[in-house]
Amino acid sequence: MSTPRFLNAAPEHFEVWARLFRELGVDDPLPTAVAWLNTQGPDTFFAELDGEIVGYGYGQVLGASGYVRNVVVAPTARGRGLGRAIVLELGRRMAAAGCTSWQLNVKVDNEPALELYRSVGMRGDYRTWVVRIALDTPLALAPSPSAVAAHEPPAELDEQLEREFEVAPGLLARHRTRPGARVLAFEFEGRPTALAPFDPHFPGCFPFRLRDARAALGVLERLLELVPPGRPHLQLVIERDEAAARALLAAGARAVFEIQHMHGPLK
Ligand SMILES: CC(C)(COP(=O)(O)OP(=O)(O)OC[C@H]1O[C@@H](n2cnc3c(N)ncnc32)[C@H](O)[C@@H]1OP(=O)(O)O)[C@@H](O)C(=O)NCCC(=O)NCCS
């Protein structure tokens, strides 16, 4: 393989990005070109090979940890080392920005990607479930036994919430830069019980934390109210917490996919 050239994201890359993004096999709606450039552009680069853009990498620096969000190689350019070159370039940029570790999410059945990430020293730790709750299908959940209080904490409390709910430092601040994004926190029986960074674009929450399944109905009723008119579902990304995921699936949520979280050291 000739050496790829890495190009910073620019407005003219939107169409090629949209085409490559579809290779991830997720049916999330595409952002507008402007929203894409503002939210992902600064953390995205493209790989050009022989004058053609054939892949991209998107990764965020979250404190001391780098979060690899997307690695995509065009089908015609696969199997020649470009995927690894993009991953290593992401790692190089993250290490240069001070990261000492990196992490990512990958679908559990995406063998090429799992192999690729293992080959650069990452190991799996926990699983994540992406589920959707249809607005027209009531969930078979028991009413929460006491009131669930929802509030929208100010950005000054982000660090505290990230510690409390074991969310990567800096993730909430990043979340707040997305158009229309909100951060909801819930208390139940006097304790912090759920964290829901909501983005109307999906519409849904990444990540969604629910510590006590007894509060599920109260939490979800509030979140369902935030779904913009005309959108059919609420999407929740439930990291680590198999019990919460199984409770929602048993109550009628639909599994979109199951993903593996991986992490490793960065030198
Ligand atoms: C995953 C992906 C980025 C790999 O890109 P690629 O350019 O084909 O990868 P490379 O040629 O650099 O291969 C690097 C390593 O990945 C692994 N790999 C790549 N293709 C593989 C396959 N079909 N089966 C198993 N392992 C594979 C191998 O470990 C390989 O190392 P090796 O060649 O030394 O054996 C590419 O398949 C892709 O874009 N897939 C669709 C999007 C996607 O799923 N991205 C990851 C989401 S988290």
The ligand as an SDF file (V2000), in Angstrom:
LIG
                    3D

 48 50  0  0  0  0  0  0  0  0999 V2000
  -12.7780   -2.6000   10.1230 C   0  0  0  0  0  0  0  0  0  0  0  0
  -12.1220   -1.9310    8.9170 C   0  0  0  0  0  0  0  0  0  0  0  0
  -11.8890   -0.4520    9.2790 C   0  0  0  0  0  0  0  0  0  0  0  0
  -10.7740   -2.6040    8.6320 C   0  0  0  0  0  0  0  0  0  0  0  0
  -10.1520   -1.8760    7.5880 O   0  0  0  0  0  0  0  0  0  0  0  0
   -9.0410   -2.5650    6.6510 P   0  0  0  0  0  0  0  0  0  0  0  0
   -8.3690   -1.4760    5.8810 O   0  0  0  0  0  0  0  0  0  0  0  0
   -9.6380   -3.6570    5.8700 O   0  0  0  0  0  0  0  0  0  0  0  0
   -8.0540   -3.1640    7.7460 O   0  0  0  0  0  0  0  0  0  0  0  0
   -6.5020   -3.5090    7.5660 P   0  0  0  0  0  0  0  0  0  0  0  0
   -6.2580   -3.9850    6.1650 O   0  0  0  0  0  0  0  0  0  0  0  0
   -5.6970   -2.3570    8.0430 O   0  0  0  0  0  0  0  0  0  0  0  0
   -6.3400   -4.7340    8.5640 O   0  0  0  0  0  0  0  0  0  0  0  0
   -5.8500   -4.5300    9.8520 C   0  0  0  0  0  0  0  0  0  0  0  0
   -6.1950   -5.7300   10.7290 C   0  0  0  0  0  0  0  0  0  0  0  0
   -7.6030   -5.7990   10.8920 O   0  0  0  0  0  0  0  0  0  0  0  0
   -7.9930   -7.1750   10.9840 C   0  0  0  0  0  0  0  0  0  0  0  0
   -8.8560   -7.4940    9.8520 N   0  0  0  0  0  0  0  0  0  0  0  0
   -9.1110   -6.7270    8.7740 C   0  0  0  0  0  0  0  0  0  0  0  0
  -10.0120   -7.3320    7.9700 N   0  0  0  0  0  0  0  0  0  0  0  0
  -10.3290   -8.4940    8.5600 C   0  0  0  0  0  0  0  0  0  0  0  0
  -11.2100   -9.5560    8.2400 C   0  0  0  0  0  0  0  0  0  0  0  0
  -11.9710   -9.5280    7.1440 N   0  0  0  0  0  0  0  0  0  0  0  0
  -11.3160  -10.5820    9.1250 N   0  0  0  0  0  0  0  0  0  0  0  0
  -10.5880  -10.6120   10.2640 C   0  0  0  0  0  0  0  0  0  0  0  0
   -9.7140   -9.6400   10.6090 N   0  0  0  0  0  0  0  0  0  0  0  0
   -9.5890   -8.6060    9.7620 C   0  0  0  0  0  0  0  0  0  0  0  0
   -6.7150   -7.9710   10.9390 C   0  0  0  0  0  0  0  0  0  0  0  0
   -6.2350   -8.0790   12.2710 O   0  0  0  0  0  0  0  0  0  0  0  0
   -5.8090   -7.0560   10.1500 C   0  0  0  0  0  0  0  0  0  0  0  0
   -4.4530   -7.3020   10.4200 O   0  0  0  0  0  0  0  0  0  0  0  0
   -3.5780   -8.2670    9.4670 P   0  0  0  0  0  0  0  0  0  0  0  0
   -3.8120   -7.7780    8.0700 O   0  0  0  0  0  0  0  0  0  0  0  0
   -2.2100   -8.0510    9.9610 O   0  0  0  0  0  0  0  0  0  0  0  0
   -4.1360   -9.6250    9.6810 O   0  0  0  0  0  0  0  0  0  0  0  0
  -13.0070   -2.0630    7.6420 C   0  0  0  0  0  0  0  0  0  0  0  0
  -13.3730   -3.4250    7.4960 O   0  0  0  0  0  0  0  0  0  0  0  0
  -14.2730   -1.2210    7.6470 C   0  0  0  0  0  0  0  0  0  0  0  0
  -14.2620   -0.0390    7.2870 O   0  0  0  0  0  0  0  0  0  0  0  0
  -15.4030   -1.8350    8.0440 N   0  0  0  0  0  0  0  0  0  0  0  0
  -16.7000   -1.1270    8.0220 C   0  0  0  0  0  0  0  0  0  0  0  0
  -16.7450   -0.0520    9.0850 C   0  0  0  0  0  0  0  0  0  0  0  0
  -16.4630   -0.6290   10.4710 C   0  0  0  0  0  0  0  0  0  0  0  0
  -17.0420   -1.6260   10.8360 O   0  0  0  0  0  0  0  0  0  0  0  0
  -15.5970    0.0710   11.2270 N   0  0  0  0  0  0  0  0  0  0  0  0
  -15.2780   -0.2830   12.5840 C   0  0  0  0  0  0  0  0  0  0  0  0
  -16.3660    0.1800   13.4540 C   0  0  0  0  0  0  0  0  0  0  0  0
  -15.9130    0.3170   15.1350 S   0  0  0  0  0  0  0  0  0  0  0  0
  1  2  1  0
  2  3  1  0
  2  4  1  0
  2 36  1  0
  4  5  1  0
  5  6  1  0
  6  7  2  0
  6  8  1  0
  6  9  1  0
  9 10  1  0
 10 11  2  0
 10 12  1  0
 10 13  1  0
 13 14  1  0
 14 15  1  0
 15 16  1  0
 15 30  1  0
 16 17  1  0
 17 18  1  0
 17 28  1  0
 18 19  1  0
 18 27  1  0
 19 20  2  0
 20 21  1  0
 21 22  1  0
 21 27  2  0
 22 23  1  0
 22 24  2  0
 24 25  1  0
 25 26  2  0
 26 27  1  0
 28 29  1  0
 28 30  1  0
 30 31  1  0
 31 32  1  0
 32 33  2  0
 32 34  1  0
 32 35  1  0
 36 37  1  0
 36 38  1  0
 38 39  2  0
 38 40  1  0
 40 41  1  0
 41 42  1  0
 42 43  1  0
 43 44  2  0
 43 45  1  0
 45 46  1  0
 46 47  1  0
 47 48  1  0
M  END
$$$$
